[in-house]
Amino acid sequence: MKNLLLFLPLALLLSCKEQAKQPETTAPATKEAGWTKPMIYIVDGATTYYDNIEDEDFSDYSNLVYEVYKEIYAGKLQAYKFDDGKLLTVDEVKKMSQRVDTMYAENPATKEQEMKIVVSMMEQGIYSVKIKETWRFNKETDQLEKKVIALAPRMPVVSEDGELKGYTPLFWVFFDKQAEEQFKKQFNS
Protein backbone atom coordinates (compact mmCIF):
# COMPACT_ATOMS: atom_id res chain seq x y z
CA MET A 1 0.00 0.00 0.00
CA LYS A 2 2.90 2.41 0.86
CA ASN A 3 4.44 1.70 -2.57
CA LEU A 4 1.17 2.64 -4.22
CA LEU A 5 0.98 5.95 -2.32
CA LEU A 6 4.55 6.78 -3.35
CA PHE A 7 3.84 5.88 -6.98
CA LEU A 8 0.60 7.94 -7.28
CA PRO A 9 2.23 11.44 -7.01
CA LEU A 10 4.97 10.36 -9.43
CA ALA A 11 2.38 9.16 -11.96
CA LEU A 12 0.41 12.39 -11.58
CA LEU A 13 3.54 14.50 -12.14
CA LEU A 14 4.49 12.54 -15.26
CA SER A 15 0.97 12.80 -16.71
CA CYS A 16 0.96 16.61 -16.25
CA LYS A 17 4.29 16.91 -18.09
CA GLU A 18 2.95 14.73 -20.91
CA GLN A 19 -0.20 16.92 -21.22
CA ALA A 20 1.95 20.06 -21.44
CA LYS A 21 3.74 18.58 -24.47
CA GLN A 22 0.47 17.86 -26.32
CA PRO A 23 -0.56 20.47 -28.91
CA GLU A 24 -3.95 22.12 -28.48
CA THR A 25 -6.29 20.41 -30.94
CA THR A 26 -9.52 22.18 -30.11
CA ALA A 27 -8.50 25.62 -31.42
CA PRO A 28 -10.44 26.78 -34.47
CA ALA A 29 -8.61 26.79 -37.79
CA THR A 30 -8.56 30.59 -37.95
CA LYS A 31 -6.84 30.82 -34.58
CA GLU A 32 -4.24 28.21 -35.56
CA ALA A 33 -3.36 30.27 -38.63
CA GLY A 34 -3.27 33.46 -36.53
CA TRP A 35 -6.47 34.95 -37.96
CA THR A 36 -8.73 37.06 -35.74
CA LYS A 37 -12.40 36.31 -35.19
CA PRO A 38 -14.54 37.74 -38.02
CA MET A 39 -15.25 41.45 -37.63
CA ILE A 40 -18.11 43.37 -39.22
CA TYR A 41 -17.85 47.05 -39.97
CA ILE A 42 -19.43 49.62 -42.26
CA VAL A 43 -17.72 51.43 -45.11
CA ASP A 44 -19.60 54.26 -46.79
CA GLY A 45 -19.14 57.49 -48.64
CA ALA A 46 -19.94 59.61 -45.59
CA THR A 47 -17.23 58.07 -43.39
CA THR A 48 -14.59 56.94 -45.88
CA TYR A 49 -11.73 59.18 -46.82
CA TYR A 50 -8.95 58.83 -49.34
CA ASP A 51 -5.39 60.05 -48.86
CA ASN A 52 -6.57 63.29 -50.45
CA ILE A 53 -9.54 64.26 -48.27
CA GLU A 54 -10.82 66.58 -50.98
CA ASP A 55 -11.35 63.57 -53.28
CA GLU A 56 -15.05 62.72 -53.26
CA ASP A 57 -15.05 60.53 -56.36
CA PHE A 58 -16.36 57.18 -55.17
CA SER A 59 -16.69 55.69 -58.65
CA ASP A 60 -13.90 53.15 -58.00
CA TYR A 61 -15.67 52.07 -54.85
CA SER A 62 -19.04 51.82 -56.56
CA ASN A 63 -17.52 49.96 -59.54
CA LEU A 64 -16.03 47.38 -57.18
CA VAL A 65 -19.44 46.67 -55.63
CA TYR A 66 -20.99 46.57 -59.11
CA GLU A 67 -18.49 43.83 -60.07
CA VAL A 68 -19.88 41.75 -57.19
CA TYR A 69 -23.42 42.35 -58.49
CA LYS A 70 -22.38 41.20 -61.98
CA GLU A 71 -21.01 37.95 -60.50
CA ILE A 72 -24.34 37.41 -58.71
CA TYR A 73 -26.24 38.05 -61.94
CA ALA A 74 -23.94 35.57 -63.74
CA GLY A 75 -24.66 32.91 -61.09
CA LYS A 76 -21.06 32.77 -59.88
CA LEU A 77 -21.82 34.21 -56.43
CA GLN A 78 -24.84 33.59 -54.21
CA ALA A 79 -26.76 36.27 -52.32
CA TYR A 80 -28.42 35.47 -49.00
CA LYS A 81 -31.16 37.56 -47.43
CA PHE A 82 -29.60 39.56 -44.64
CA ASP A 83 -32.12 38.86 -41.90
CA ASP A 84 -33.11 35.21 -42.41
CA GLY A 85 -30.35 33.67 -44.54
CA LYS A 86 -32.70 32.72 -47.40
CA LEU A 87 -30.95 32.12 -50.72
CA LEU A 88 -32.04 34.84 -53.15
CA THR A 89 -32.65 34.43 -56.87
CA VAL A 90 -31.11 36.82 -59.38
CA ASP A 91 -34.55 38.40 -59.95
CA GLU A 92 -34.98 38.94 -56.20
CA VAL A 93 -31.57 40.64 -56.02
CA LYS A 94 -32.49 42.88 -58.96
CA LYS A 95 -35.81 43.79 -57.33
CA MET A 96 -34.09 44.59 -54.01
CA SER A 97 -31.65 46.84 -55.85
CA GLN A 98 -34.33 48.93 -57.52
CA ARG A 99 -35.25 52.33 -56.27
CA VAL A 100 -38.69 53.64 -57.15
CA ASP A 101 -39.17 57.38 -56.91
CA THR A 102 -42.23 59.50 -57.55
CA MET A 103 -41.50 62.80 -59.22
CA TYR A 104 -43.69 65.66 -60.33
CA ALA A 105 -42.74 67.49 -63.50
CA GLU A 106 -44.47 70.08 -65.61
CA ASN A 107 -45.80 68.79 -68.90
CA PRO A 108 -44.56 71.32 -71.49
CA ALA A 109 -47.64 70.81 -73.68
CA THR A 110 -50.29 71.30 -70.97
CA LYS A 111 -48.24 73.29 -68.40
CA GLU A 112 -49.72 71.01 -65.70
CA GLN A 113 -47.83 69.06 -63.06
CA GLU A 114 -47.76 65.35 -63.86
CA MET A 115 -46.65 62.52 -61.64
CA LYS A 116 -43.89 60.33 -63.01
CA ILE A 117 -42.63 57.09 -61.54
CA VAL A 118 -38.88 56.64 -62.00
CA VAL A 119 -37.30 53.23 -61.47
CA SER A 120 -33.53 53.22 -61.13
CA MET A 121 -31.13 50.37 -60.50
CA MET A 122 -28.97 51.18 -57.50
CA GLU A 123 -26.29 48.52 -58.03
CA GLN A 124 -24.13 50.99 -59.96
CA GLY A 125 -24.36 53.62 -57.24
CA ILE A 126 -23.80 51.72 -54.00
CA TYR A 127 -21.67 53.77 -51.63
CA SER A 128 -22.28 51.88 -48.41
CA VAL A 129 -21.48 48.27 -47.50
CA LYS A 130 -21.07 46.07 -44.48
CA ILE A 131 -17.90 44.04 -44.65
CA LYS A 132 -17.13 40.91 -42.67
CA GLU A 133 -13.44 40.12 -42.57
CA THR A 134 -10.65 38.64 -40.52
CA TRP A 135 -7.10 39.87 -40.04
CA ARG A 136 -3.71 38.44 -39.11
CA PHE A 137 -0.15 39.63 -38.73
CA ASN A 138 2.20 37.60 -40.92
CA LYS A 139 5.50 37.42 -39.00
CA GLU A 140 7.37 36.07 -42.01
CA THR A 141 6.59 39.12 -44.16
CA ASP A 142 5.86 41.66 -41.39
CA GLN A 143 2.57 42.44 -43.14
CA LEU A 144 -0.92 42.88 -41.77
CA GLU A 145 -3.16 40.68 -43.93
CA LYS A 146 -6.92 40.93 -44.37
CA LYS A 147 -9.30 38.35 -45.74
CA VAL A 148 -12.75 39.57 -46.78
CA ILE A 149 -15.29 36.91 -45.84
CA ALA A 150 -18.51 38.58 -46.94
CA LEU A 151 -19.98 41.85 -48.17
CA ALA A 152 -23.47 43.29 -47.75
CA PRO A 153 -24.48 46.24 -49.97
CA ARG A 154 -26.55 48.85 -48.11
CA MET A 155 -29.36 50.84 -49.67
CA PRO A 156 -30.21 54.36 -48.51
CA VAL A 157 -33.48 54.77 -46.62
CA VAL A 158 -35.07 58.10 -47.49
CA SER A 159 -38.11 59.76 -45.92
CA GLU A 160 -41.01 61.07 -48.01
CA ASP A 161 -39.52 64.54 -48.02
CA GLY A 162 -36.18 63.23 -49.33
CA GLU A 163 -34.24 63.24 -46.05
CA LEU A 164 -31.69 60.43 -45.65
CA LYS A 165 -32.72 58.39 -42.61
CA GLY A 166 -29.91 55.83 -42.81
CA TYR A 167 -28.99 52.67 -44.68
CA THR A 168 -30.32 49.13 -44.70
CA PRO A 169 -28.30 46.06 -45.70
CA LEU A 170 -29.77 44.13 -48.62
CA PHE A 171 -28.05 40.75 -48.57
CA TRP A 172 -24.80 38.96 -47.77
CA VAL A 173 -22.44 37.69 -50.47
CA PHE A 174 -19.72 35.32 -49.25
CA PHE A 175 -16.18 34.97 -50.56
CA ASP A 176 -15.23 32.25 -48.07
CA LYS A 177 -16.93 28.87 -48.55
CA GLN A 178 -16.53 27.76 -44.92
CA ALA A 179 -18.14 30.97 -43.62
CA GLU A 180 -20.92 30.61 -46.20
CA GLU A 181 -21.67 27.06 -44.99
CA GLN A 182 -21.71 28.23 -41.34
CA PHE A 183 -24.10 31.05 -42.28
CA LYS A 184 -26.47 28.60 -44.00
CA LYS A 185 -26.35 26.20 -41.02
CA GLN A 186 -27.18 29.04 -38.65
CA PHE A 187 -30.57 29.53 -40.33
CA ASN A 188 -31.29 25.92 -41.27
CA SER A 189 -30.95 24.43 -37.78
C-alpha positions in Angstrom: 0.0 0.0 0.0 2.9 2.4 0.9 4.4 1.7 -2.6 1.2 2.6 -4.2 1.0 5.9 -2.3 4.5 6.8 -3.4 3.8 5.9 -7.0 0.6 7.9 -7.3 2.2 11.4 -7.0 5.0 10.4 -9.4 2.4 9.2 -12.0 0.4 12.4 -11.6 3.5 14.5 -12.1 4.5 12.5 -15.3 1.0 12.8 -16.7 1.0 16.6 -16.2 4.3 16.9 -18.1 2.9 14.7 -20.9 -0.2 16.9 -21.2 1.9 20.1 -21.4 3.7 18.6 -24.5 0.5 17.9 -26.3 -0.6 20.5 -28.9 -3.9 22.1 -28.5 -6.3 20.4 -30.9 -9.5 22.2 -30.1 -8.5 25.6 -31.4 -10.4 26.8 -34.5 -8.6 26.8 -37.8 -8.6 30.6 -37.9 -6.8 30.8 -34.6 -4.2 28.2 -35.6 -3.4 30.3 -38.6 -3.3 33.5 -36.5 -6.5 35.0 -38.0 -8.7 37.1 -35.7 -12.4 36.3 -35.2 -14.5 37.7 -38.0 -15.2 41.4 -37.6 -18.1 43.4 -39.2 -17.9 47.0 -40.0 -19.4 49.6 -42.3 -17.7 51.4 -45.1 -19.6 54.3 -46.8 -19.1 57.5 -48.6 -19.9 59.6 -45.6 -17.2 58.1 -43.4 -14.6 56.9 -45.9 -11.7 59.2 -46.8 -9.0 58.8 -49.3 -5.4 60.0 -48.9 -6.6 63.3 -50.5 -9.5 64.3 -48.3 -10.8 66.6 -51.0 -11.3 63.6 -53.3 -15.1 62.7 -53.3 -15.1 60.5 -56.4 -16.4 57.2 -55.2 -16.7 55.7 -58.6 -13.9 53.2 -58.0 -15.7 52.1 -54.8 -19.0 51.8 -56.6 -17.5 50.0 -59.5 -16.0 47.4 -57.2 -19.4 46.7 -55.6 -21.0 46.6 -59.1 -18.5 43.8 -60.1 -19.9 41.8 -57.2 -23.4 42.3 -58.5 -22.4 41.2 -62.0 -21.0 38.0 -60.5 -24.3 37.4 -58.7 -26.2 38.0 -61.9 -23.9 35.6 -63.7 -24.7 32.9 -61.1 -21.1 32.8 -59.9 -21.8 34.2 -56.4 -24.8 33.6 -54.2 -26.8 36.3 -52.3 -28.4 35.5 -49.0 -31.2 37.6 -47.4 -29.6 39.6 -44.6 -32.1 38.9 -41.9 -33.1 35.2 -42.4 -30.4 33.7 -44.5 -32.7 32.7 -47.4 -30.9 32.1 -50.7 -32.0 34.8 -53.2 -32.6 34.4 -56.9 -31.1 36.8 -59.4 -34.5 38.4 -60.0 -35.0 38.9 -56.2 -31.6 40.6 -56.0 -32.5 42.9 -59.0 -35.8 43.8 -57.3 -34.1 44.6 -54.0 -31.6 46.8 -55.8 -34.3 48.9 -57.5 -35.2 52.3 -56.3 -38.7 53.6 -57.2 -39.2 57.4 -56.9 -42.2 59.5 -57.6 -41.5 62.8 -59.2 -43.7 65.7 -60.3 -42.7 67.5 -63.5 -44.5 70.1 -65.6 -45.8 68.8 -68.9 -44.6 71.3 -71.5 -47.6 70.8 -73.7 -50.3 71.3 -71.0 -48.2 73.3 -68.4 -49.7 71.0 -65.7 -47.8 69.1 -63.1 -47.8 65.3 -63.9 -46.7 62.5 -61.6 -43.9 60.3 -63.0 -42.6 57.1 -61.5 -38.9 56.6 -62.0 -37.3 53.2 -61.5 -33.5 53.2 -61.1 -31.1 50.4 -60.5 -29.0 51.2 -57.5 -26.3 48.5 -58.0 -24.1 51.0 -60.0 -24.4 53.6 -57.2 -23.8 51.7 -54.0 -21.7 53.8 -51.6 -22.3 51.9 -48.4 -21.5 48.3 -47.5 -21.1 46.1 -44.5 -17.9 44.0 -44.6 -17.1 40.9 -42.7 -13.4 40.1 -42.6 -10.7 38.6 -40.5 -7.1 39.9 -40.0 -3.7 38.4 -39.1 -0.2 39.6 -38.7 2.2 37.6 -40.9 5.5 37.4 -39.0 7.4 36.1 -42.0 6.6 39.1 -44.2 5.9 41.7 -41.4 2.6 42.4 -43.1 -0.9 42.9 -41.8 -3.2 40.7 -43.9 -6.9 40.9 -44.4 -9.3 38.3 -45.7 -12.8 39.6 -46.8 -15.3 36.9 -45.8 -18.5 38.6 -46.9 -20.0 41.9 -48.2 -23.5 43.3 -47.8 -24.5 46.2 -50.0 -26.5 48.8 -48.1 -29.4 50.8 -49.7 -30.2 54.4 -48.5 -33.5 54.8 -46.6 -35.1 58.1 -47.5 -38.1 59.8 -45.9 -41.0 61.1 -48.0 -39.5 64.5 -48.0 -36.2 63.2 -49.3 -34.2 63.2 -46.1 -31.7 60.4 -45.6 -32.7 58.4 -42.6 -29.9 55.8 -42.8 -29.0 52.7 -44.7 -30.3 49.1 -44.7 -28.3 46.1 -45.7 -29.8 44.1 -48.6 -28.1 40.8 -48.6 -24.8 39.0 -47.8 -22.4 37.7 -50.5 -19.7 35.3 -49.2 -16.2 35.0 -50.6 -15.2 32.2 -48.1 -16.9 28.9 -48.6 -16.5 27.8 -44.9 -18.1 31.0 -43.6 -20.9 30.6 -46.2 -21.7 27.1 -45.0 -21.7 28.2 -41.3 -24.1 31.0 -42.3 -26.5 28.6 -44.0 -26.3 26.2 -41.0 -27.2 29.0 -38.6 -30.6 29.5 -40.3 -31.3 25.9 -41.3 -31.0 24.4 -37.8 
